[in-house]
């Protein structure tokens, strides 16, 4: 049965504007910035005049603006007057919960992921903050708009009851139950089938491109990056962007450290690959390790922070995951009390071939030692607690010899 305004509690939808703003809001616990930049890349390639508000600031026509609230207000004015074609906004859960959003004003909204069905994550304060904001975001989408949801994350699927917008689902597999039900009831979505990204309905769908052509997903091995690709692609298709434009934007996209620092940045150094990312919990680390284990490499060298926010039990799981790469693990000794170090070591030793564990006095010494050990074909995984400081150390130590992957 289709929803009516009577089904939704006033005054949330008491005054619906006749038309939505050409504005997309992107929410979730991970992948928001990457998805926003992916969509921006697609729209820019299509010639759209854009404004973008993400964690690194406000960008208009690709140029960073000083300040945030004032340039964003000016961008929205330009949007309404027709001087800009579209705007993209990264939505932070705590901000949305405290400030709110205007009901039924957004043309598009998307939820990248909440916890990926991880029970421990769902109980965390960070996840609860995001979850509290999601209904507000769903209600901010105009009835003529679209709400894009991750069908692989069951905690976000109930948002279809919070909106009058058309739901669009994306999934990593065509047999995802939520996606199948959605398609059987006439909905449309975006999904992966045998390495190809498919878009459409149950009766009418088409293959858009293959993941093997998108380098920053490691040929589809990094599932969280694939989910970002699917989310951005769904948003782009909601806007009727041509398939060839979407595919070209994805093929040339790279997570630029200047704009997406710590968002799975891929770099080259003397023939070795450096992957720079910032997982804070075992459930985010797990997806990263699963993907890069399948990436061909000669040896792994991991520089890891101490995961200070995790419990002792979870720290053992962190050690087990880091140890799955083999090679060697370089830690900052001063950040780990003896009992915590023992927990991490216990996790490392759960692997059939545990890595060599080396301890250094600080992050700078650990990163520099890792670089000295790298050989062509190696994979260096850098997982800093403070990405800005770690990036400065990495840039100083490598100079001009560090290049995009």
Secondary structure, DSSP 8 states (H G I E B T S, - for coil): ----GGGS-TTTTSS--SS-EEEEEEESSSSHHHHHHHHHHHHHHTT--EEEEETTEEEETTEEESSSHHHHHHHHHHHHHTS-SEEEEE--HHHHHHH---TT-EEEEEE--S-TT-HHHHTSHHHHHHHHHHHHHHHTEEEEEEEEEETT-GGGGGGGGG-SSEEEEEESSTT-HHHHHHHHTT-EEEEEETTEEEEE-SSSEEEEEEGGG-GGGTTTT-HHHHHHHHHHHHHHHHTT--HHHHHHHHHH----TTTSTTSSEEEEETTEEEEE----SHHHHHHHHHHHHTS--S-EEEEE---TTS-HHHHHHHHHHHHTT-SEEEEEGGGS-HHHHHHHHHHHTTSTT--EEEEESSHHHHHHHHHHH--TT-EEEEE-SSHHHHHHHHHHHHGGGEEE-
